[in-house]
Amino acid sequence: MRGIFSTKKLDDILRDAESATGSLRRALGPVQITLLGIGAIIGAGIFATIGTAAAGDTHRLGAGPGLMLSFIIAAVVCAFVALCYAEIAAMVPISGSAYTYSYATLGELIAWIIGWDLIIEYAVGNVAVAISWANYFKTLVRQGGIIIPDWISMDLVTARKIPGLIESAPHILGVPIVFNSLAIMIVTIITLILLVGIRESAWFNAGMVIFKLIVLTFFIFVCFHSVHTANWTPLLPNGFVGVLSGAAVIFFAYIGFDAVSTVAEESKNPQRDMPIGIIASLIVCTFFYIIIAGVFTGMIPYKHLVQMLSNQQAEPLTLAMEYANIKGLALTIVAFGSVVAHTAVLFVFQLGQPRIFFSMARDGLLPRMFSTVHPRFRTPWGSTILTGAAVGIFSMFTSLDEMVDLTNIGTLFAFILVCLGVIILRVKDPGRHRPFRVPGGIVTPILGIIGCFVLIAYLPPSSWLRFAAWLNIGAVIYVCYGSITSKLTGRAVAENKALHDTQTAYSGAWLAVFGIAVIATTRYADVHRAGQHLTPGWYFESPFWTLTFPLLLNALLLCPTVVTRAKRALTSDIPESARTKAKTAMVVGGILMVAILGYLLAVWKY
């Protein structure tokens, strides 16, 4: 029978898309696709992360003026990956991005993992962008004399750090009312625009892209005379380690070019337009990034930048202008451009995430509601509304740092799988027509994989554990739901239901073992990399959800599901080999459940 690593043939993927009752409208040309890419890339990254990347923080060294090299390194890594995206997107012009590609090359389980992983890049990343948008918008309107109260423009965690804010906020039954109304406002507006249609959405995006490119050009023109070449010395104040650390941080500024691939099913000529859109958008953004990095580091001496507060570094372009005493209308224009840039990123990511859900639901790995298409607008309205609601709600109550930690590592992991997919397809299906071929054969995707691993190694310590926890939660959902409802390997299409129960119980048990082992390993690695003292009880010193919540899901959902399916299989007439697998799954699931509950009890007492 088909297992969790069964692949879906490319011909079947294309045929299912063509025969589907809910198809999407093909309305995008190469210019619109390129603008979508630029809209996704230029945003929160360039307007928010370059200050921290240049200055560094307690967990990583800063790049200093070497930030220009950081952008080049990140661009080279992204270029390798972009070429891989272009090859597969031209071969498989279907909505779904890396999820669809992985389904055709690496199997259903890896496809699920990458689909779950992409939620980090699009939905979770968009929560961070929405929160950042709210901060910039609040600053912008303040310059016009409009003061938005803090209690309706920030999350509770941040509010607790401001003396007197909780006490001054309205209370209901003694509970302070603190939420980010600005974040949910912009998410709601963008969700409504996306429901209207892809063509209208694309032109809305085009207007924002053109405007923010004008604003960035304006920043370069106005600030160029304030650049002092002496500020570029020393070029590498923290050596090449600082440059790589900076590259890992400003990689956030490149996140988004792969969002172009999510609209492949809505491209007029995807075999030609997708490679053009992906590569062209990356080239345009890299050109602007390197120049802006040079201007920024040339305006503020590194020794002064590191002494500034983190919230000042979070608004680097306006910080540089204020340092050079460039204020008034020029400062307002750049601040407004930042708001527009954030809006464009929110727009494209809110466009991309529903299409990932759309493809996963079409394959049976998510509920059917995610694949419903509006009869008039031909947009995936079910997943669009659900995505908008989830992003809006989380953006009201979560803090920026909680969301950003997940984004870079999740995206880099997705990029690794796309590069690996190109290599596998070259071996498995070398004769298939490729409208676009990655130059350099398999050398290019191999370099892309190596580059992504290097950037992952220089991410902040907490990123590894958060990512392991996120993937573990996804594995629980797949075993409990997706493995049953899948149209490729689900119970409904299985010839022998008892053997299906055996296989999914056995796979689920070892997925639990592997997931828990990864969480334990990353927990140790994070503590070690953070330089914390490894006391005998360090493994109990973790109040964070990243450790306890996924373990709780394993104990209360995954392990009982494994045991139940194994027991059901053992009541049927199955071969001895299958019976052995079912017994193994039941024993492993039971032992894990008891062990996890014992650990959580120890953590609670500790």
Salt bridges, closest charged atoms under 4 A:
ASP11 OD1 - ARG432 NH2 3.03
ASP12 OD1 - ARG15 NH2 2.17
ASP16 OD2 - LYS8 NZ 3.06
ASP57 OD2 - ARG60 NH2 3.07
GLU87 OE1 - ARG426 NH2 2.85
GLU87 OE2 - ARG434 NE 3.14
ASP150 OD1 - LYS138 NZ 2.31
GLU265 OE1 - ARG362 NH2 3.12
GLU266 OE1 - ARG355 NE 2.84
ASP273 OD1 - ARG272 NE 2.68
ASP363 OD1 - LYS8 NZ 2.74
ASP405 OD2 - ARG466 NE 3.21
ASP429 OD2 - ARG432 NE 2.70
ASP501 OD2 - ARG491 NH2 2.98
ASP501 OD2 - ARG568 NE 2.89
